[in-house]
Amino acid sequence: MEVAVVTGLSGAGRSTAAKCLEDLGWFVVDNLPPELISTMVELGARSSSVITRVAVVMDVRSRAFTEDLASVIKDLDARGYKPRVLFLEATDAVLIRRFEAVRRGHPLQGDGRLADGIGAERALLSRLREEADLVLDTTGLSVHQLRGKIEDAFGSEASTRTRVTVLSFGYKYGLPMDADLVMDVRFLPNPFWIPELRDQTGQDSDVSNYVLSQEGAEEFLHRYHELLRLVSAGYRREGKRYLTLALGCTGGKHRSVALSEELSRRLSSEDRLTVKVVHRDLGRE
């Protein structure tokens, strides 16, 4: 069982960190009372490997925050869980700008100024900051840059791979709404007009061999594969971890299916990708 505690200054990016950890496969709990953390970790440890990574996001809304949290961390450490503490911070100027942008007050502000609440929180968390395993200053970081740093620190090789879905579809049934990139493969001859291929699909070798042997098919696959290498690398830098590639023909039975299967096979050789193929409209005719 891996355990992480995410804390730090309000407005420094805890919500972004929590969402990123969820995307990396962590079971994330936000603002759990400190006295319940050990109980939750124990329950996760008994879940028969269903839950293997638990992250708790904590802030000063919890009573006796620093004292209780420090004791919980020591208790978890004594039980052998070795929790990692991530502390997020930023400069006062940036925090003030972020609070003003969302028009919210600071949880410790009370009747005072926004800067007073930030100063009180910084003093309250000073000891916890000193004991943190990782301190991230988000002052000059974009959301994507922060996600990248958290992925580097808490992501496994599998969780940081881009998940690609290669989707075949038929234009006669409409465009897929969830596609990131759409390619029209109706520039290739349609096997539908060949009687012995009409009732087969792009998953059958006769249809696949026919489609892939047509002029332009190999060049399309090669060039589109090269383009996707560039695009997927850019998506990773921007923090996008899910990519749906749609290939469409008339009915979603022959050309798009054969090309999707072959493109999926080629993409599967890429180190940073996890690929699956889905045939949306296969069997509808």
N, C-alpha and C positions, 0 to 999 in steps of 0.2 A: 504494500500500500504506500503510494506516494502522497504526501500531504503538503499543501502550500497555503500560506496565509498572505493575503493581499491587503495591504493597508496603506496609509499615507494621508497626505493633505487633501481636503475636499477640493474638487475641481482639478486634481492633478492627473486624472485618467483612470480611476478605479473601474468605472463602468466599461470602458474600452478594454481594460485588462481582463475583466470577467468574461466579456463576450469572446475575446480571443482564446481564453483558456477553454471555454465551452467548445469552440471550433476545433481545438486541439484534442478533444476527447476527455477533458476533465469534468468531473461532477462538481458544479459550482453552486455554493450557497451564499447568498448575500445577506449581510447584517444578522447573522445568527448570534444569539446571546453567547458570550464567552463560555459560560458554564455548561453549554450544550455541545460544544465543539468536540470534546473527547468522546461523548456518547455517540455523536454522529459518525465519527471516524471508526469507532468500534463496530457500529452497525454496518458500515461499509466494508470493513475487514471480514465480516461474517457473511457477506453476500455471494459467496462461492465464485469469486473472481468477476462478478458482474460489474462491480465498482472497484477500480484499481488506482484511481487518481482523484483525490478530493482537494478542492480549493475553497477556502473560506475567505470571503471579502468582508473586512471589518472597518468600521469608522467610529467616530466619536459619538454617534447616536446611542451606542451601548453604554449602560451605566458602568461606572468604575472601569472604564475602557482599558487604560494602560495597565493597571494592577491585575485585573482579571485575565487579560490577554497574555501578559507576561507569565502568569502562573500556569495558564493552559499550555503555552508553548513548552515550558519546562516539564509539565506532566506528560505531554506527548513525546517529548524527547526521552523521558525516563522509560516510557513504554516501548521504545525502539522505533518510533515512526519518523524521527528526525525531520520535523517540519522545516520547510524553506520559507523564509519571510521575504516578501517583495514589498519594498517601500517606495511609493511614488511621491514626488515632490515637484515644485515649480517655484519660480520667483513670485514675490507678492504682486508685482505689476501684472504678470500674466494671469495669475489667479483672479485678481480683481477684474480684469478684462473678460475672463471667461464667465464669471458670475454675472457681470453686467449684461453680457450677450444673451444669457438665458433668463435674465431678470429674476434671479432668485437670491435670497439672503443666505448668509453663512450660518450653519447650525449653531455656532458659538457666538454669533454676533449680538444677540439680544437686542437691547435698545441702543447699542453703540454703532460705530461705523463698521463697514465691511472689513477694513484693514485691521480693526481691533479683533474681530473674530478670527481672522487668518493668523494674527500674531499669537492669540491664545492657543489655537490649535497647534501651531508650530512648537510652542513651548511644551504643551502637553505631550506631544509625540517625540520629543527630542531624544529621550532615552531609548525608545523603541527603534528610532532611526539608527542609532549607534549599534544596535544589536542585530539589525537586519542583514540577511545574507546577500541581498541585491538591492541597491538604491538606484532608481532611475529618475533622472531629472528630465521632465517632459517639456521644459520651457520652450525649446526650439524644435520640438518633434511634431510632425504631422501625425494624424491617426494611423496612417499606413506605416510610418517609421516606428511608432510605438509598438504596433502589432509585430513588426519584424523583430524587434528586440525581445519581446516576450516569447515569440516563437523560437528564437535562438536559445533562450534560457530554459524554456519549459516544454518545448515540442520534441517529440520523437521523430525519427526519420520518416516513419509511416504517416504521422499526423501532419507533417508539413508538405506532403506531396499534393499536387493539384489533381483533383478528381474530375476526370473527363468522361462525359457521356456522349457517345456518338449515336445520334438519333436519326433513323431513316423515317421518311414520311411521304405521303402522297399529297400533291397539291390539290387534288380534287376534294380532299377532306379538310383543307385549311392549313394555314401555317401554324407550327408549334409556338405557343405563347412564351415558353420558357427558354427559347433558343438564344444563345449569345451570338452565334455566327450561323448564317444560313447560306447553303450553296445549292444552286439549281443544276442538277446533273442530267437534265433532259436534252443536253447537246449530244448525247450518245444515242445510237439506234435503240429502239425499244424492242426487247425480246417478245413482247406481247404479240407482235405481228408474225412471229415464227410459230407455226402450229405446234411443233413438238416441244417448244419451250413455254408456251402460253400458260399451261397449268402448273408449271414449276415455279419456284421462287429463287431469289438471289442467293439463298442459302444452299441451293443445289449446285453441284459442280458444273453441270452443263450450262446453266445460266451464268454462273460466275465466270467460267472460262470465256463464254461468249462476250460478256460485258467488258471484262478486263483486257480482252484482245482487240477491242475496237480502237481505231485511230483516235488519239487524244486522251485515252483513259489513263495510261501509264504516266504521261506527262502531267496530267491533272493531279494524280495522286502524289507524284514526286514534288511538284511545286507547292501544293497545298500543305503537304507535310513540312516542308521547309518554312512556309509561312507560319504554321502553327507552333513551330519551335520558337520563333521570334515572339509571337503573341503570348504564348503561355509563360515565357520568361518575364515578359512585361507585366502580365497579370500577377505573377508571384511577387514581383517587386511592389505592386500596388495592394498586396494583401488579398487578392481574389483567389480563392481556393477551389471554386467549383466552376466548371466550364462545360456548356452544352453545345455541341456541334451538330447542326442539323443538315442532312443531305436529302434533297427531295426530288422525286420523279413524278410521273403522272399519278400512279396509283399506289406507290409505296410498296411494290411487290417485287420488282426485278432489279432495275438499275441502282436505285438508292440503297437497297438491301445489300447487293453485292459489293458496292463501293464502300459502304459503312463497315462491312465485315473486314475488308482489306485495309481500310484506313485504321480501324481499331487494332488490327494485327501489327501494323507499322508503328503506331503510337505506343503500343505496349512495350516496345524496346527502349523507350525513353526512361531515364533513371528517375526523374522527378514527377512522373505521371502515374496515376492509377486509372485504368481505362475499363469501361464497360460499354457494351453496345445494346441499344434498345430499338426494336422495330415497331413503331407506333401503330402502323396501319396494316401490318402483315396479317392476312387472314380475313380482311374485311371484304375482299372481292369474292 
